[in-house]
Amino acid sequence: ASGKMTILGVSKVSENVLAAQHFGGEHFFEMSELHVQTGAYLAKLLEVEDAQIVSSASAGIAQSVAAVIGEGSVYHAYHPYTERITKREIILPKGHNVDYGTPVEVMVGQGGGKVVEAGYANMCSAAHIEMMITADTAAILYIKSHHTVQKSMLTVAEAAAVAKKHQLPLIVDAAAEEDLYKYSKAGADLVIYSGAKAIEGPSSGLVIGKGKYIEWIRLQGKGIGRAMKIGKDNILGLTQALEDRLKDGSETGDSMKKRLAPFIDA
């Protein structure tokens, strides 16, 4: 048994989501405005400043990294790997530098960042993060995943305190997490979710957080984000899926057992 995993096709979508995708496929939209409007709507639901729908959680990592490096520079969007910009270090707890289907550092590198590991494979504290900060640090990245080391790792709130102290953005990759409020309320500046896992939407990703950083992510549509763009059908499908999830909640253990009973008894 397992949860919603990419290698197993992630999750099933509901009839509501399929209908939203169908509507999207049948109509035309001004895409930049669709991104802004759906982002604002989802941000209101999730009690954050803004949001951006992307093609996957991995795309969310790459574009978030590019965003905090470029800081809203159009020049950077067009020249994402330019040597003129040297502030590219992304601090990551060593126990979070995992392969979830691709190494985390591959997505960081795609965004133009350079991973700087903090702490050790079995331990990372706030002090370990803090001692790695330099003038070239662009952000702190925290991976909340079953793939990572769980024991003796600092919490999101502790990482957020370090980030705030040093005026750095904290990016949390919470791709498969079910709680859509927890990490932004813990102080993360950007939180990344898979749209196809706990939210049970189509292939997509969602980045939520501070308005300034979301604007910088949108700018990446002129740069590396162009290769990661998402279609109108999946934008509407994810919006519907998230709306339904917040209204109906996630499936309980009891309801799962009830669905599995016929197979167990057979």
KAZIBEL-V880232 format. One record per run of one state. SS is the DSSP state (H for helix, E for strand, C for the rest). FROM is the first residue (numbers start at 0). TO is the last residue. If there is no record, write none. Layout:
BEGIN
((SS/FROM/TO) (SS/FROM/TO))
END
This chain:
BEGIN
((C/0/4) (H/5/7) (C/8/13) (H/14/25) (C/26/29) (H/30/45) (C/46/48) (E/49/53) (C/54/55) (H/56/69) (C/70/72) (H/73/77) (C/78/87) (E/88/92) (H/93/95) (C/96/97) (E/98/98) (C/99/101) (E/102/102) (H/103/109) (C/110/112) (E/113/117) (C/118/118) (E/119/119) (C/120/121) (E/122/123) (C/124/124) (H/125/129) (C/130/135) (E/136/142) (C/143/151) (E/152/152) (C/153/154) (H/155/164) (C/165/167) (E/168/172) (C/173/180) (H/181/184) (C/185/188) (E/189/193) (C/194/203) (E/204/208) (C/209/209) (H/210/221) (C/222/222) (H/223/227) (C/228/230) (H/231/247) (C/248/251) (H/252/264) (C/265/265))
END
